[in-house]
């Protein structure tokens, strides 16, 4: 069971609240258990959150639900917008929803966190892909099922220095929570490994004006590699301009570049860190990928956001089977995964929360684009 809505703007928001009230009328102790799902579903990186959550809910409901009660997903668009995320969070908070899987990116997740963590009846917020370091301190009811940018930046530094043997790099970073987080973590870790960042270059937008930076790197020839702390569209622009200027040095980036292989030959050789690859050969991931492909045959392979949402629904199921559906009890039971109860072995890997709601148990992998396909880099 899934409830949908459009962007909250007056009448539409009222319609959503009415829908929530209607579902609650058939809920109670024996009715559906409502779980919120919030993200920018028009974004290809976040759409798998919807699919992963839907797949898990359908599987659980087909197996009898949670103590005989089905899961009802309440889906809301946040448009990767802070104001919309706050509206969505407020609606969820004042509804029968018992937990929320969302939001899709760090900005909306952080904007919504004070709502979920506030008041007399806080609501568990489980972020599938919010990697900004600030999420660590967002509140006792905010968790994430992905490593932070600190882990991605550190992994990139070790790959450049230890695997590739490089000493000097340049960093291009989108001027956002995500880009600044990757840049900061990379620079700190690379310096600890006796590496040097010869330049850090901020940019904005999908088609950044980075020509002058690339001209500088081409002239002085000091940079042995470059890091792009951004997303697929801006990375495509930077890679294309670098190729046009005959700047042929290795390029690497964080999980924002997870679909850079779609850029074509210009992306070949690019290294990308990720906490999830569909090729990861574990029993839990093989089952998930097979079921995902069968349920959504035109969607392509799942990404980390989809796998995290899928795992989150199953972890909620396990938690509610133990403690029931009261919000505080769900939060406390969820927080104990990996300590009070065993770690969860899911599609993402081993999930065990620390006291901040982070998952240091998750491994960071490095992928490489080869012949237009993102594959696990050699040596892992």
Secondary structure, 3 states (H helix, E strand, C coil): CEECCCCCCCHHHHHHHHHHHHHHHCCCCCCCEEEEEEECCCCCCCHHHHHHHHHHHHHHHHCCCECCECEEEEEEECCCCHHHHHHHHHHHHCCCCCEEECCCCHHHHHHHHHHHHCCCCCCEEEECCCCCHHHHHCCCCEEECCCCHHHHHHHHHHHHHHHCCCCEEEEEEECCHHHHHHHHHHHHHHHHCCCEEEEEEEECCCCCCCHHHHHHHHHHCCCCEEEEECCHHHHHHHHHHHHHCCCCCEEEECHHHCCHHHHCHHHCCCEEEECCCCCCCCHHHHHHHHHHHHHCCCCCCCCHHHHHHHHHHHHHHHHHHHHCCCHHHHHHHHHCECCCECCEEECCEEECCCCCCCCCCCCCEEEEEECCEEEECCCC
